Amino acid sequence: MIDRGQPVPAHVRITRANARFQQWQALLGNRNKRQRAREFIVQGVRPISLAVEFGWPVRALLFDAERPLSGWAREMLETAGAERVATAPELLRQLGEKDEDVPELVAVAELPDDDLSRIKAGPAFLGAVFDRPSNPGNIGTMARSLDAFGGTGLIVTGHAADPYDPRSVRASTGSLLALPVVRCSSHREVLAWVDGLRARGLPLTVVGTDEKGERDLADLDLTGPALLVIGNETSGLSAGWRQACDIMARIPMAGAASSLNAASAATVTLYEAARQRRTGGTGTA
């Protein structure tokens, strides 16, 4: 146990921007470095708490040993099973990407495998695909909505922004750490997984979204196992996904707007699925 009245014991101390610190700093903005190191940075109280709660391998927890730490910070240092690194405040501020404040903790977590078997699909399955997203914040927002409305997992396909970019992790407010997020190079990998689920008897429906979809979203039956597919922020769904979807749904629009932001469209779609599952059916008779 860590004595709350004593300084937190550290495995190592970093007081200057040495090679190890520079490796961690590179994880903030360099996707290739994240992939090679199999690590990413986790910032903020809720994301770090969820990483520990959901059993993520946390490789290191960085803290400022020169200031009193809260009970939360001490609990994380005690329970995460990570290397404890006492870090100079200015260096910690840089890793936390704070303009002024120094965060209590910054975590370095291990990247998970991109394996679709991590997403468990059963009769109540509700999953989402984000096809070729260009904005990391939108990935995080979609993960947050999926988590909020009882979703099971998020799949990111094609040439896309990185879900483990710090902007995505922050936008998810930790939800990215509470449900599986899997990256796939194309829709074909996902469709092979879908075919496997169907072969095992799961009646999974793949629902695409588009402003010119053939049916209003609220008229669809989303109470069964469903995979909701959202397209790129500018160009929408790829031709491959359009062909693969069992049905294309539209969100009725009013006013001058012709479409919603991709993350907003995902939120509306997930809300409708959750509403139907709560009330037992579509909005129409």
C-alpha positions in Angstrom: 0.0 0.0 0.0 1.1 3.6 -0.7 1.3 5.6 2.5 -0.8 8.7 1.8 1.5 10.7 4.1 4.7 9.9 2.3 6.1 10.7 -1.1 5.1 8.2 -3.8 8.0 5.8 -4.5 9.2 6.0 -8.1 10.9 3.4 -10.2 12.8 6.1 -12.2 13.0 9.9 -12.3 13.1 12.0 -15.4 14.2 15.6 -15.0 15.1 16.5 -18.5 14.0 15.8 -22.1 16.1 12.6 -22.4 15.7 9.9 -25.1 12.9 8.1 -23.2 10.9 11.3 -22.7 11.3 12.1 -26.4 9.9 8.7 -27.3 6.8 9.4 -25.2 6.5 12.9 -26.6 6.6 11.4 -30.2 3.5 9.3 -29.3 1.5 12.5 -29.1 1.7 13.4 -32.8 3.3 10.6 -34.7 1.0 7.7 -35.7 3.9 5.6 -37.0 5.8 5.9 -33.7 2.6 4.7 -31.8 2.4 1.7 -34.1 6.1 0.8 -33.7 6.1 1.3 -30.0 2.7 -0.3 -29.6 1.9 2.5 -27.1 -0.3 5.6 -26.8 -0.7 8.4 -24.4 -3.7 8.6 -22.1 -4.5 12.0 -20.6 -7.2 13.1 -18.0 -8.8 11.7 -14.9 -11.6 9.8 -16.5 -9.7 8.2 -19.3 -6.9 7.0 -17.0 -9.4 5.7 -14.5 -11.2 3.8 -17.2 -8.0 2.4 -18.5 -7.2 1.0 -15.1 -10.8 -0.1 -14.4 -11.1 -2.1 -17.7 -7.7 -3.7 -17.3 -5.7 -2.1 -20.0 -2.0 -2.8 -19.9 -0.6 0.5 -18.6 3.1 0.5 -19.1 4.0 3.7 -17.3 2.3 6.3 -15.1 4.1 9.6 -15.0 3.6 11.9 -12.0 5.1 15.0 -10.4 6.8 13.8 -7.2 7.4 17.3 -6.0 3.8 18.1 -5.3 1.1 16.4 -3.1 -1.0 14.0 -5.1 -4.7 13.5 -4.6 -6.2 10.3 -3.4 -7.2 9.4 -6.9 -3.7 9.8 -8.3 -2.3 7.7 -5.5 -4.9 5.0 -6.1 -4.0 4.8 -9.8 -0.3 4.5 -9.0 -1.1 1.8 -6.5 -3.5 -0.3 -8.7 -2.4 0.2 -12.3 0.6 -2.2 -12.0 2.6 0.2 -14.2 6.1 1.6 -13.9 6.0 4.8 -11.8 8.0 7.6 -13.3 8.6 10.8 -11.3 8.7 13.5 -14.0 9.7 17.2 -14.0 6.6 19.4 -14.0 7.4 21.1 -17.3 7.9 17.7 -19.1 4.6 16.4 -17.6 2.8 19.5 -18.8 4.1 18.8 -22.3 2.9 15.2 -22.3 -0.5 16.3 -20.9 -0.7 19.0 -23.7 -1.7 21.6 -21.2 -0.9 25.3 -21.8 -0.6 26.1 -18.1 -1.7 23.4 -15.7 0.4 20.4 -14.9 -1.6 17.2 -14.9 -1.4 14.9 -11.9 -0.8 11.9 -14.0 -0.2 10.9 -17.6 -0.4 7.3 -18.6 1.4 5.3 -21.4 -0.9 2.4 -22.4 -0.3 -0.5 -24.6 -2.1 -0.6 -28.0 -4.5 -3.5 -28.4 -4.5 -5.9 -31.3 -6.8 -5.0 -34.3 -8.7 -8.3 -34.0 -12.4 -8.3 -34.7 -12.9 -11.2 -32.3 -12.5 -8.6 -29.5 -16.0 -7.4 -30.4 -18.5 -9.8 -28.9 -21.7 -10.2 -31.0 -24.9 -11.7 -29.6 -28.6 -11.2 -29.9 -28.5 -7.7 -28.5 -25.5 -6.6 -30.6 -25.2 -3.0 -31.6 -22.0 -2.0 -33.3 -20.8 0.8 -35.5 -18.4 1.3 -38.4 -16.7 4.6 -39.2 -15.5 4.4 -42.8 -12.4 6.5 -43.6 -12.8 9.2 -40.9 -10.4 12.1 -41.3 -10.9 13.7 -38.0 -9.6 12.0 -34.8 -12.1 13.9 -32.6 -15.0 12.5 -34.6 -13.8 9.0 -33.8 -13.6 9.7 -30.1 -17.1 11.3 -30.2 -18.5 8.3 -32.0 -16.9 6.0 -29.4 -18.5 8.1 -26.6 -22.0 7.9 -28.2 -21.7 4.2 -28.8 -20.7 3.7 -25.2 -23.6 5.9 -24.0 -26.2 4.1 -26.0 -25.2 0.5 -25.1 -23.1 -0.2 -28.1 -20.7 -3.2 -28.2 -17.8 -2.1 -30.4 -16.5 0.4 -33.0 -14.7 -0.5 -36.2 -12.7 2.0 -38.2 -12.1 1.1 -41.8 -10.0 2.2 -44.7 -7.4 5.0 -44.8 -8.4 6.8 -41.7 -7.4 8.9 -38.7 -6.0 7.1 -35.8 -8.4 6.2 -32.9 -5.4 6.3 -30.6 -4.5 9.9 -31.5 -4.7 11.9 -28.2 -7.4 14.1 -29.8 -9.6 11.0 -30.3 -8.9 9.6 -26.8 -9.8 13.0 -25.2 -13.0 13.4 -27.3 -14.1 10.0 -26.2 -13.8 11.1 -22.5 -12.5 7.6 -21.9 -15.2 5.6 -23.7 -12.5 4.6 -26.2 -11.0 2.6 -23.3 -14.4 1.1 -22.2 -15.3 -0.7 -25.5 -13.3 -2.4 -28.2 -12.1 -0.3 -31.1 -10.7 -2.2 -34.1 -9.1 -0.9 -37.2 -9.5 -2.7 -40.5 -7.9 -1.9 -43.8 -11.1 -2.3 -45.8 -14.7 -3.2 -45.7 -13.9 -6.7 -46.9 -12.4 -7.8 -43.6 -15.5 -6.6 -41.8 -17.9 -8.3 -44.2 -16.0 -11.6 -43.8 -16.5 -11.2 -40.0 -20.2 -10.5 -40.6 -20.6 -13.5 -42.8 -19.0 -15.6 -40.0 -21.5 -14.3 -37.5 -24.4 -15.0 -39.8 -23.2 -18.5 -40.5 -23.4 -19.1 -36.7 -27.0 -18.0 -36.7 -26.8 -14.3 -35.8 -29.4 -12.4 -38.0 -27.1 -9.3 -38.3 -28.4 -6.4 -40.3 -25.9 -3.9 -41.8 -27.4 -0.4 -41.9 -25.8 2.4 -43.9 -26.6 6.1 -43.5 -26.9 8.6 -46.3 -28.9 11.7 -46.9 -30.5 10.0 -49.9 -31.2 6.7 -48.1 -34.3 4.8 -49.2 -36.0 4.8 -45.8 -36.3 7.1 -42.8 -34.2 5.9 -39.9 -37.2 5.8 -37.5 -39.1 3.4 -39.8 -36.4 0.8 -39.6 -36.5 -2.1 -37.1 -33.3 -1.7 -35.2 -34.2 -3.9 -32.3 -32.3 -6.9 -33.6 -28.5 -7.3 -33.9 -27.3 -4.4 -36.1 -24.1 -2.9 -37.4 -24.5 0.8 -38.2 -22.2 2.3 -40.9 -21.2 6.0 -41.0 -19.2 7.4 -43.8 -16.4 9.9 -44.2 -17.1 13.4 -43.1 -16.9 14.8 -46.6 -17.5 12.0 -49.1 -19.8 9.7 -47.1 -19.7 5.9 -47.5 -17.3 4.2 -50.0 -18.8 2.4 -53.0 -17.9 -0.9 -51.3 -19.8 -0.1 -48.2 -22.8 1.2 -50.1 -23.0 -2.1 -52.0 -22.5 -4.2 -48.8 -25.2 -2.5 -46.6 -28.5 -4.4 -46.4 -30.3 -1.0 -46.3 -29.5 2.7 -46.5 -31.2 4.9 -44.0 -31.7 8.6 -44.0 -32.1 11.0 -41.1 -35.0 13.4 -41.9 -33.7 17.0 -42.2 -35.3 20.4 -41.9 -33.9 23.9 -42.4 -31.1 24.8 -44.6 -28.7 22.0 -43.5 -28.3 19.2 -46.1 -26.5 16.8 -43.8 -25.2 16.3 -40.3 -21.6 16.1 -39.1 -20.6 12.4 -39.2 -20.3 12.0 -35.4 -23.6 13.8 -35.0 -25.3 11.4 -37.5 -23.8 8.5 -35.6 -25.2 9.8 -32.3 -28.7 10.3 -33.8 -28.6 6.8 -35.3 -27.4 5.1 -32.1 -30.0 7.0 -30.1 -32.8 5.7 -32.4 -31.5 2.1 -32.0 -31.4 2.5 -28.2 -34.8 4.1 -28.1 -36.4 1.2 -30.1 -34.7 -1.4 -27.9 -36.0 0.4 -24.8 -39.6 0.8 -26.1 -39.8 -2.3 -28.2 -40.2 -1.1 -31.8 -40.0 1.5 -34.4 -41.6 4.9 -34.4 -44.3 3.8 -36.8 -46.9 1.1 -36.5 
